[in-house]
Amino acid sequence: MDTQSNGLTALRHDVPASLVVFLVAVPLSLGIAVASGAPLAAGLIAAVVGGVVAGLFGGSAVQVSGPAAGLSLVVADLVHTFGWRATCMITVMAGVVQLVLGAFKAARVALAVSPAVIHGMLAGVGAVIALSQMHVVLGGSPQSAAIDNLIELPAQVVNLHNHAAAVGLITIGVLLVWKWLPRGVRVIPAPLAALLLASIAAAVFGWDVTRVDLPGGLLQWAPPVLPEGDWHGILAAVMLVALLAGVESLLCSVAIDGQHDGPRTDLDKELRGQGLANMVSGLLGGLPTAGVIVRSTTNVQAGARSRWSTVLHGVWVLVFVLSFGWAIRLIPLEALAALLAFIGLQMINLGHVRKVHGHGEVPVYLVTLAGVVVLGLAEGVLFGLALAVMLALRRLTWVSVHVRQEPGGRRHVTISGSLTFLGVPRLTDELRAIPPGVPVDLDLDIDFMDNAAFETLHSWRLKHERSGGSVDIDELHDEWYSLAASGHRMFPAKTPPKAHERWWLPWAHRRRGRGSAVPEQGGPAECELTVGAREFHRRTAPRMRPIFTELARKQQPTHLFITCADSRIVPTLITASGPGDLFVVRNIGNLVPRYGAQPHDDSVSAAIEYATQVLGVRTITVCGHSGCGAMVGLLSAGEKAGSLPGLRRWLRHGAHSLARFVHTDSDGSDTGPLDRLCRVNVIQQLENLRTHRKVAEQVAAGSLELVGLYFDIPSARVHILPVPSLAEAAAGGALVPAEEGP
């Protein structure tokens, strides 16, 4: 019953969405067929097959496939070289290649192609389409080369044919203003509206325009034939169609996945579905199919929920061809050309330029675009790929060396990137500029170091130390230098053992990780804290300074965190929080004295008042832990406190926890009396919080939440303890079994 209900719900959204996509697909398919130099029927056949076959057997729930503008240049060249029927056979063979690649799960390899190349290719194709179709819009004939079209365009504007230009301008004008019209009008897609209005205007005013020609009708079919000529060229054509159509489809799938909340695309299944669709489209005399972003985005925005929207859109195209194919002859060819020119200009997307600019890939984009326009699609893509590979290799060998002078003449050197022989000249120049005899802190933030770079760095270090200076090398990630300096056979090596992450390790572990103890400088505490402060200034402070600059104006914590003073409990570590998140109170036993309790204590009360009434925290958390020394003292009736009068007085605030412990049975979640008391104590301190009037009022109003945490030290696990309701608290409710936190 649920499955049937879900199916009806999906269809309720998919049927309207399919109609919207159908209205967009028909004019675009006709226009792409014109740009490809193929029969108009080929575009419609590809739309039907892309919708039904790729929709049923593909791996995307909402992607719409059909003839793609990005393939039009390739198809036009194939039609010119081999003829239309042979081009259909190339499409069939390209589909077979895609099917095989999908079967061998090669889809993700296609995603390794730089997006800058893909965007540059599409922009180049768009520019070529726009330049050629503008000649048709103005009543002329396009040239074979994009540069020739660009050179002759001014003369075409001077000698324009009024009627043809009027139809083209009406089409482009409608496309430009349609998005500004009322929503009720925009129910009709802009491409369909533009063609309708241009056709009506041409018919009403009797303009002399070129009508769409359908020799033999829409349903005339001739079987594909094997292409004749050099098989190397034929094989290259097959691979070009297969790869371009496949990559465009897969990248479209990834982009569309980010626009909906449904299931993600199975990329290998999508590639197999595209291969099957191309085989069928080629056999039926259709254009190559691929996933297309315009129709797919329209499908998502129209509310599609499943693949049935894609399938139904193909069915509607077929119904249109069988029932209203005659209406296509009423469309002026200049209107289709204007639609194509508009689509071509839209393919030059400035948003893509901004994206690749952020990653330093604008040169790849521009080279690919220029290559497609000047030389051709295949040549432009190859030039773009070659430049992308060269830039990637350059980044792999990039190294950054920064030297900063600190107070007292000390130098702080940071080396980042990949330290190879290519970076040795720059490294040498920067290190030679450091005066002899000065102390140097050198941070190695590198992902690789070859032997030439190590020898250069090591030789400089020995020479600098002989001059009376000191060099303190700190490897922030992998220990390339220390392993090589110790004689470890690491060259060639893929990945050395990881260096210890320093910030969370205890000092003793860090010393063991570095292989030597820190020299004494006046006592252990002073030594460790001084070295730690230096490490903070050198490594952490530069990265955290923007955050602390912002926090310096005002603190706005959302949590009051009350926990034990035990050195093993690090609140920011066990809660994955950062500066400014927690307002922390630490004391022996994470105790919260009840309001008005004796002996009197203002420290915790003051923190509670400030946190709730000034800072406006939303949560108060009490965090206990296993093996708590304060709880040991409670269980021993104060004997463990010995001759510590201050501690004995403080532990009196735990008397209610001890009483609650006596009346609470074990629920099996603890490992003994001490563990159970540690957990019970957390619950009791949460109840003690309610004795503070403002806390009780805010909890009752729902503006403040109380949370109990228990940290089991041996297993390093944080458990969330259930907080009794007000009624349970009043009745002295028993402890509920703890739930393990995420």
C-alpha positions in Angstrom: 0.0 0.0 0.0 2.9 2.4 0.9 4.6 1.6 -2.4 1.4 2.3 -4.4 0.9 5.6 -2.5 4.5 6.6 -3.1 4.1 5.8 -6.8 1.0 7.9 -7.1 2.7 10.8 -5.3 5.6 10.6 -7.7 3.4 10.5 -10.8 1.4 13.5 -9.5 4.6 15.5 -9.7 6.2 13.7 -12.6 3.4 14.1 -15.2 3.3 17.9 -15.0 7.1 18.1 -14.9 7.3 15.9 -18.0 5.0 18.2 -19.9 7.2 21.2 -19.1 10.3 19.4 -20.2 8.6 18.2 -23.4 7.7 21.8 -24.3 11.4 22.8 -23.8 12.8 19.7 -25.6 10.9 20.0 -29.0 12.3 23.4 -30.1 15.8 22.7 -28.7 15.9 19.3 -30.5 15.0 20.9 -33.8 17.5 23.7 -33.3 20.4 21.3 -32.5 19.5 19.2 -35.5 19.9 22.3 -37.7 23.2 23.2 -36.1 24.4 19.6 -36.6 23.6 19.6 -40.3 21.4 16.6 -39.7 17.7 16.0 -40.7 15.3 17.7 -38.3 13.7 14.3 -37.6 17.1 13.2 -36.1 16.8 15.7 -33.3 13.3 14.6 -32.4 14.3 10.9 -32.6 17.2 11.5 -30.2 14.8 13.3 -27.8 12.4 10.4 -27.8 15.1 7.7 -27.4 17.0 9.8 -24.8 13.9 10.2 -22.8 12.6 6.6 -22.9 15.7 4.5 -23.2 18.2 6.5 -21.1 15.4 7.4 -18.7 14.5 3.7 -18.1 18.0 2.2 -18.1 20.2 5.1 -16.9 21.4 5.6 -13.3 20.0 9.1 -12.7 16.5 9.7 -11.3 15.9 13.1 -12.8 18.5 13.7 -15.5 17.0 14.3 -19.0 18.9 13.0 -22.0 18.6 14.0 -25.7 20.5 15.7 -28.5 23.2 18.0 -26.9 24.4 21.3 -28.3 27.9 20.4 -27.1 28.1 17.6 -29.7 26.7 19.6 -32.6 30.1 20.5 -34.0 31.3 16.9 -33.9 28.2 15.7 -35.7 28.4 18.5 -38.3 32.0 17.5 -39.1 31.0 13.8 -39.3 28.1 14.5 -41.6 30.4 16.5 -43.8 33.1 13.8 -43.9 31.1 10.5 -43.9 27.5 11.4 -44.7 24.5 11.2 -42.5 23.8 7.5 -42.6 27.4 6.7 -41.8 27.3 9.2 -39.0 24.3 7.1 -37.6 26.5 4.0 -37.6 29.3 5.9 -35.8 26.7 6.8 -33.2 25.8 3.2 -32.8 29.4 2.2 -32.3 30.0 5.0 -29.9 27.0 3.6 -27.9 28.7 0.2 -27.8 31.9 1.8 -26.5 29.9 3.5 -23.7 28.2 0.2 -22.8 31.5 -1.6 -22.5 33.0 1.3 -20.4 30.0 1.2 -18.1 30.3 -2.6 -17.8 33.9 -2.2 -16.7 32.9 0.5 -14.2 35.0 3.2 -15.9 32.6 6.0 -15.3 34.5 7.7 -12.5 37.6 8.0 -14.7 35.7 10.5 -16.8 35.3 12.8 -13.8 39.1 13.1 -13.7 38.8 15.5 -16.7 39.3 19.1 -15.6 36.0 21.0 -15.4 37.9 23.9 -16.9 38.4 21.9 -20.1 34.7 20.9 -20.2 33.5 24.4 -19.5 35.9 25.8 -22.1 34.8 23.3 -24.7 31.1 24.1 -24.2 31.9 27.8 -24.3 33.8 27.3 -27.6 31.0 25.3 -29.1 28.6 28.0 -28.0 30.7 30.7 -29.7 30.9 28.7 -32.9 27.1 28.0 -32.9 26.3 31.7 -32.2 28.7 33.0 -34.9 27.3 30.6 -37.6 23.6 31.0 -36.8 23.8 34.8 -36.6 24.4 34.7 -40.4 21.2 32.7 -40.8 19.3 35.1 -38.5 20.4 38.0 -40.7 19.3 36.2 -43.9 22.7 35.0 -45.1 24.6 31.8 -45.2 27.3 30.7 -42.6 30.8 29.9 -43.6 32.6 26.6 -42.6 35.0 28.2 -40.2 34.2 30.3 -37.1 36.9 32.9 -37.9 35.4 33.4 -41.3 32.0 33.9 -39.8 33.4 36.4 -37.4 35.2 38.4 -40.1 32.1 38.5 -42.4 29.6 39.3 -39.7 29.9 43.1 -40.0 29.2 42.9 -43.8 26.2 40.7 -43.1 24.8 43.2 -40.6 25.1 46.0 -43.3 23.4 43.9 -45.9 20.8 42.3 -43.7 17.5 41.0 -45.1 14.7 42.8 -43.3 12.2 40.0 -43.0 14.7 37.4 -41.9 16.2 39.8 -39.4 12.8 40.8 -38.0 11.9 37.1 -37.3 15.3 36.6 -35.6 15.0 39.7 -33.5 11.5 38.8 -32.4 12.8 35.3 -31.3 15.7 36.7 -29.4 13.6 39.5 -27.9 11.1 37.0 -26.5 13.9 34.9 -25.1 15.4 37.9 -23.3 12.2 39.3 -21.8 10.3 36.1 -21.0 11.8 35.7 -17.5 10.5 39.1 -16.5 6.9 38.4 -17.4 4.2 37.3 -14.9 4.4 33.8 -13.6 1.2 32.8 -15.2 2.6 33.7 -18.6 5.8 31.9 -17.9 4.0 28.5 -17.7 4.9 28.3 -21.4 8.6 27.7 -21.8 10.5 30.6 -23.4 11.9 28.6 -26.4 8.5 27.4 -27.3 6.9 30.9 -26.9 9.7 32.5 -29.0 9.1 30.1 -31.9 5.4 30.4 -31.7 5.4 34.2 -31.7 8.0 34.4 -34.5 6.0 31.9 -36.6 2.7 33.8 -36.1 4.4 37.2 -36.9 5.9 35.8 -40.1 2.5 34.3 -41.2 0.4 37.4 -40.3 2.7 39.9 -42.0 3.5 37.6 -44.9 7.2 38.0 -44.5 9.6 36.3 -46.9 11.3 33.8 -44.7 12.8 30.3 -45.2 10.6 27.6 -43.9 11.8 24.4 -42.2 12.2 21.7 -44.9 11.2 18.1 -44.1 12.1 16.1 -47.2 10.4 12.7 -47.0 8.5 13.5 -43.8 9.4 12.9 -40.2 9.0 9.1 -40.2 11.1 8.3 -43.3 13.8 5.8 -42.1 16.9 4.5 -43.8 19.2 2.0 -42.1 22.7 3.3 -41.1 25.7 2.2 -43.2 29.3 1.5 -42.4 31.4 4.6 -42.9 34.0 4.5 -45.7 37.5 5.8 -45.5 40.5 5.5 -43.1 39.6 3.2 -40.2 41.9 5.2 -38.0 39.8 8.3 -38.6 36.6 6.3 -38.1 37.9 4.8 -34.8 38.9 8.3 -33.6 35.4 9.6 -34.5 33.8 6.8 -32.6 35.9 7.4 -29.5 35.4 11.1 -29.7 31.6 10.8 -29.8 31.6 8.2 -27.0 33.9 10.1 -24.7 32.4 13.5 -25.2 28.8 12.3 -24.8 29.8 10.2 -21.8 31.7 12.9 -20.0 29.0 15.5 -20.6 26.4 13.1 -19.3 28.3 12.2 -16.2 29.2 15.7 -15.3 25.6 16.7 -15.9 24.5 13.9 -13.5 26.9 15.2 -10.8 25.6 18.7 -11.2 22.0 17.7 -11.1 22.6 15.6 -7.9 23.3 18.8 -6.2 19.9 20.3 -7.1 17.6 17.6 -5.7 17.2 15.5 -2.5 16.4 12.2 -4.2 18.7 9.2 -4.8 22.2 9.9 -6.1 23.3 8.8 -9.6 24.8 5.4 -10.2 27.4 6.7 -12.7 28.3 3.3 -14.2 24.6 2.5 -14.8 24.1 6.0 -16.3 27.0 5.4 -18.7 25.5 2.0 -19.7 22.1 3.7 -20.2 23.6 6.4 -22.4 25.4 3.7 -24.4 22.1 1.8 -25.0 20.3 5.0 -25.9 23.0 5.9 -28.5 22.8 2.5 -30.0 19.0 2.8 -30.4 19.2 6.4 -31.6 21.8 5.6 -34.2 19.8 2.6 -35.5 16.7 4.7 -35.8 18.4 7.6 -37.5 18.8 9.9 -34.6 21.5 12.2 -33.3 23.9 11.1 -30.5 22.3 11.5 -27.0 23.8 12.8 -23.8 22.6 14.2 -20.5 21.7 17.9 -21.0 21.8 20.4 -18.2 19.1 22.8 -19.5 16.4 20.1 -19.7 17.6 18.4 -16.6 17.5 21.6 -14.6 14.0 22.3 -16.0 12.9 18.9 -14.9 14.1 19.4 -11.3 12.6 22.9 -11.1 9.3 21.6 -12.4 9.1 19.2 -9.4 10.1 15.8 -10.9 10.5 13.1 -8.3 11.5 10.0 -10.4 12.7 8.8 -13.8 9.1 8.6 -15.0 9.2 12.3 -15.8 12.1 11.8 -18.2 10.4 8.8 -19.8 7.1 10.5 -20.2 8.7 13.6 -21.8 10.0 11.2 -24.5 6.6 9.8 -24.9 5.1 13.3 -25.4 7.7 14.1 -28.0 6.7 10.9 -29.9 3.0 11.8 -29.7 3.8 15.3 -31.0 5.7 13.9 -33.9 3.0 11.5 -34.9 0.1 13.9 -34.4 1.4 17.4 -35.1 4.5 16.9 -37.2 3.0 19.0 -39.9 3.2 22.1 -37.6 7.0 22.0 -37.8 6.9 23.2 -41.4 5.4 26.5 -40.2 8.5 27.4 -38.2 10.8 29.9 -40.0 14.4 28.7 -40.2 15.6 32.1 -39.0 13.6 31.6 -35.8 15.4 28.3 -35.1 18.7 30.0 -35.9 18.0 32.8 -33.5 17.1 30.2 -30.8 20.4 28.4 -31.5 22.4 31.7 -31.4 20.8 32.5 -28.0 21.6 29.0 -26.7 25.2 29.4 -27.9 25.7 32.6 -26.1 24.3 31.1 -22.9 26.9 28.3 -23.1 29.5 31.0 -22.6 28.8 31.1 -18.8 30.6 33.7 -16.8 29.8 31.7 -13.7 32.0 29.0 -14.9 34.9 31.5 -15.4 34.5 32.6 -11.8 34.6 29.0 -10.6 37.8 28.1 -12.5 39.4 31.5 -11.6 39.2 30.5 -7.9 41.4 27.4 -8.7 43.8 29.1 -11.1 42.5 27.4 -14.2 41.4 30.3 -16.3 44.3 29.7 -18.8 43.0 26.1 -19.4 39.5 27.5 -19.9 40.7 30.2 -22.4 43.0 27.9 -24.3 40.3 25.3 -24.7 37.8 27.9 -25.8 40.2 29.5 -28.3 41.3 26.1 -29.6 37.7 25.0 -30.3 36.9 28.3 -32.1 40.1 28.5 -34.2 41.1 24.9 -34.7 38.2 22.6 -34.0 36.6 20.7 -31.2 39.0 17.8 -30.9 42.1 20.0 -31.2 40.7 22.5 -28.6 40.0 19.8 -26.1 43.5 18.2 -26.6 45.2 21.6 -26.1 43.1 22.2 -23.0 43.9 18.8 -21.6 47.6 19.2 -22.3 47.7 22.6 -20.5 45.7 21.2 -17.5 48.2 18.4 -17.2 51.2 20.8 -17.3 49.6 23.0 -14.7 48.9 20.0 -12.5 52.6 18.9 -12.8 53.7 22.5 -11.9 51.5 22.5 -8.8 52.9 19.1 -7.8 56.4 20.6 -7.9 55.4 24.0 -6.4 57.2 25.1 -3.2 56.7 28.2 -1.1 59.5 29.6 1.1 58.7 32.4 3.6 61.2 33.9 5.9 60.1 36.2 8.7 62.2 38.1 11.2 61.0 38.0 14.8 62.0 40.1 17.8 65.6 39.4 18.9 66.8 38.7 15.4 65.3 35.2 15.4 64.1 33.9 11.9 61.0 31.9 11.3 61.1 30.0 8.0 58.0 28.2 6.6 58.5 25.8 3.6 55.2 24.5 2.1 54.4 22.4 -0.9 56.4 19.6 -2.6 60.1 20.0 -2.1 61.8 18.6 -5.2 65.0 19.4 -7.2 62.9 22.0 -9.2 62.5 24.0 -6.0 66.1 23.8 -4.9 67.2 27.1 -6.6 64.5 29.1 -4.8 65.2 27.3 -1.5 68.9 28.0 -1.8 68.3 31.7 -2.5 66.0 32.2 0.5 68.2 30.2 3.0 71.4 32.0 1.9 69.8 35.3 2.8 69.5 34.3 6.5 72.5 35.9 8.4 74.9 33.4 10.0 74.7 32.8 13.7 71.0 33.6 14.2 68.6 31.1 15.7 66.1 29.7 13.1 62.7 28.0 13.6 62.0 26.1 10.4 58.5 24.6 9.8 58.3 22.0 7.1 54.7 21.8 5.8 55.5 19.5 2.8 54.0 16.5 1.2 57.1 15.3 -0.5 60.9 15.7 -0.4 63.3 14.2 -2.8 67.0 13.6 -2.2 68.3 16.7 -3.9 66.1 18.9 -1.8 67.1 17.0 1.4 70.8 17.4 0.6 70.4 21.1 0.0 68.5 21.7 3.3 70.7 19.4 5.4 73.9 21.0 4.1 72.6 24.4 4.8 71.6 23.4 8.4 75.0 21.9 9.2 76.8 25.0 7.8 74.4 27.4 9.7 75.0 25.5 13.0 78.8 25.6 12.4 78.5 29.4 12.1 77.1 29.5 15.7 73.4 29.6 14.8 70.7 27.1 15.7 68.1 25.4 13.5 64.9 24.0 15.2 63.1 21.9 12.5 59.4 21.1 13.1 57.7 18.8 10.6 54.0 19.6 10.7 52.9 16.5 8.7 55.1 13.8 7.3 58.6 13.2 8.8 60.6 13.4 5.5 63.6 15.3 6.9 64.0 13.5 10.2 63.9 10.1 8.6 66.4 11.0 6.0 68.7 12.7 8.5 68.7 9.5 10.7 69.9 7.4 7.8 66.5 5.9 7.0 66.4 4.5 3.5 63.4 6.5 2.3 64.4 7.5 -1.3 62.6 6.7 -3.4 59.5 6.5 -1.1 55.8 7.0 -1.7 54.7 7.9 1.8 56.8 8.1 5.0 55.4 7.3 8.4 53.2 10.0 9.6 54.5 12.5 12.2 52.5 12.8 15.4 49.7 15.4 15.4 51.0 17.6 18.1 48.1 19.7 19.4 46.3 17.0 21.3 49.1 14.7 22.5 50.5 15.0 26.0 53.9 16.5 26.3 55.5 13.2 27.2 54.1 11.6 24.0 55.4 14.4 21.9 58.9 14.0 23.3 58.8 10.3 22.5 57.5 11.1 19.0 60.5 13.4 18.4 63.0 10.9 19.8 64.5 13.2 22.4 63.5 15.0 25.6 63.2 18.7 25.8 66.2 20.2 27.6 65.5 21.4 31.1 65.2 25.2 31.4 64.5 25.8 35.1 62.0 23.1 36.0 59.6 20.7 34.2 56.5 23.0 34.3 58.4 26.0 33.0 60.1 24.0 30.4 57.0 22.4 28.9 54.8 25.5 29.1 57.5 27.7 27.5 58.1 25.3 24.7 54.4 24.9 24.2 53.9 28.7 24.1 56.6 28.9 21.5 55.0 26.2 19.4 51.6 28.0 19.7 53.1 31.2 18.5 54.9 29.5 15.6 52.3 27.1 14.3 48.8 27.9 15.7 48.6 31.6 16.3 49.0 32.7 12.7 46.1 30.4 11.6 43.9 31.3 14.6 44.6 35.1 14.7 41.5 36.0 12.5 39.2 34.0 14.8 40.6 35.5 18.0 40.5 39.0 16.4 36.8 38.5 15.9 36.3 37.0 19.4 38.2 39.9 21.0 35.2 42.2 20.6 32.7 40.0 22.5 32.3 36.4 23.7 29.1 34.7 22.7 29.3 31.1 24.0 26.2 28.9 23.6 27.1 26.4 26.4 28.0 26.5 30.0 30.2 23.4 30.6 30.7 22.3 34.2 33.2 19.5 34.5 35.9 18.1 36.8 39.3 19.7 37.3 40.9 16.3 36.5 43.8 16.8 34.1 42.6 14.0 31.8 39.4 15.8 30.9 39.8 18.2 28.0 36.4 19.8 27.2 37.3 21.1 23.8 38.7 17.7 22.8 35.8 15.5 23.9 33.2 18.0 22.4 35.1 18.9 19.2 34.5 22.6 20.1 36.7 25.6 19.5 37.4 29.0 21.0 34.3 30.9 22.0 32.0 27.9 22.1 32.1 26.8 25.8 31.9 28.9 29.0 33.8 26.4 31.2 33.7 25.9 35.0 36.0 23.3 36.5 36.2 22.1 40.1 36.8 18.9 42.1 34.1 16.4 41.3 32.1 18.7 38.9 29.9 19.7 41.8 27.2 22.3 41.7 26.4 23.6 45.2 22.7 23.9 45.8 21.4 27.4 46.2 21.9 28.5 49.8 23.9 25.4 50.7 26.5 25.4 53.5 29.4 25.7 53.4 28.7 28.8 51.3 30.3 29.0 47.8 29.9 31.8 45.3 32.3 30.7 42.5 30.0 28.3 40.8 26.9 30.4 41.5 28.5 33.4 40.0 29.4 31.5 36.8 25.8 30.2 36.5 24.4 33.7 37.0 26.7 35.2 34.4 26.2 32.5 31.9 22.4 32.4 32.0 21.7 36.1 32.6 24.5 37.9 30.8 25.8 35.5 28.1 22.4 33.9 27.5 23.7 30.4 27.1 21.2 27.8 25.7 22.6 24.7 27.3 24.2 23.8 30.7 26.2 20.6 30.6 27.5 18.7 33.6 30.2 16.3 32.6 31.5 13.6 35.0 34.1 10.9 34.3 35.2 7.5 35.4 37.6 7.0 38.3 36.8 10.5 39.7 39.0 11.1 42.8 36.2 13.2 44.4 33.8 10.3 44.2 36.5 8.1 45.8 36.6 10.6 48.7 32.7 10.5 49.0 32.7 6.6 49.1 35.4 6.7 51.8 33.3 9.1 54.0 36.0 11.7 53.7 38.9 9.4 54.8 40.6 9.7 51.5 40.7 13.5 51.9 43.1 12.9 54.7 44.5 16.2 56.2 43.0 18.4 53.5 40.4 20.5 55.3 39.5 22.5 52.3 38.8 19.4 50.2 36.7 17.8 53.0 34.5 21.0 53.3 34.1 21.0 49.5 33.0 17.4 49.3 30.1 18.1 51.6 28.4 19.5 48.4 28.4 15.9 47.2 26.3 14.6 50.1 23.1 14.5 48.0 24.9 12.5 45.3 26.0 9.9 47.9 22.4 9.7 49.3 21.0 9.3 45.8 23.6 6.6 45.2 22.5 4.6 48.3 18.9 4.6 47.0 19.7 3.8 43.4 20.2 0.2 42.1 22.7 -0.7 39.4 21.2 -0.9 35.9 24.1 -3.0 34.6 25.7 -0.1 32.6 28.3 0.5 35.3 31.4 -1.5 36.2 31.2 -1.1 40.0 30.2 1.2 42.8 32.6 3.9 41.9 31.5 4.0 38.3 27.8 4.1 39.4 28.4 7.0 41.8 30.2 9.0 39.1 27.1 8.7 36.9 24.7 9.3 39.7 26.7 12.4 40.7 26.1 13.9 37.2 22.3 13.5 37.5 22.3 14.9 41.0 24.3 18.0 40.0 21.7 18.6 37.2 19.0 18.6 39.9 21.1 21.0 42.0 21.1 23.4 39.1 17.3 23.5 39.3 17.6 25.0 42.9 18.9 28.2 41.2 15.7 30.1 40.5 16.7 31.6 37.1 17.9 28.2 35.9 14.6 26.6 36.9 12.6 29.4 35.2 14.5 29.1 31.9 14.3 25.3 31.9 10.5 25.5 32.4 10.2 28.1 29.7 12.1 25.9 27.2 14.9 28.5 26.7 17.5 26.5 28.5 18.4 22.8 28.3 20.2 20.7 30.8 22.6 17.9 29.6 24.4 15.2 31.4 27.6 13.7 30.0 29.8 10.9 31.3 33.3 10.4 29.9 34.7 6.9 30.3 38.4 7.4 30.3 39.7 3.9 29.4 37.5 3.6 26.3 37.6 7.3 25.4 33.8 7.2 25.0 31.4 10.0 25.8 28.0 8.8 27.1 24.8 11.0 27.2 22.9 10.5 30.5 19.2 10.9 30.6 18.0 14.0 32.5 15.0 13.3 34.9 11.9 15.5 34.2 10.8 17.9 36.9 8.3 15.4 38.2 10.9 12.6 38.4 13.3 15.0 40.1 10.7 15.9 42.7 10.1 12.2 43.3 13.8 11.4 43.4 13.6 9.3 40.2 16.1 6.5 39.7 18.9 6.6 37.2 17.9 5.6 33.7 20.4 3.5 31.6 22.9 5.8 29.8 22.8 6.2 26.0 26.0 6.2 24.1 26.6 9.5 22.3 27.2 9.6 18.6 
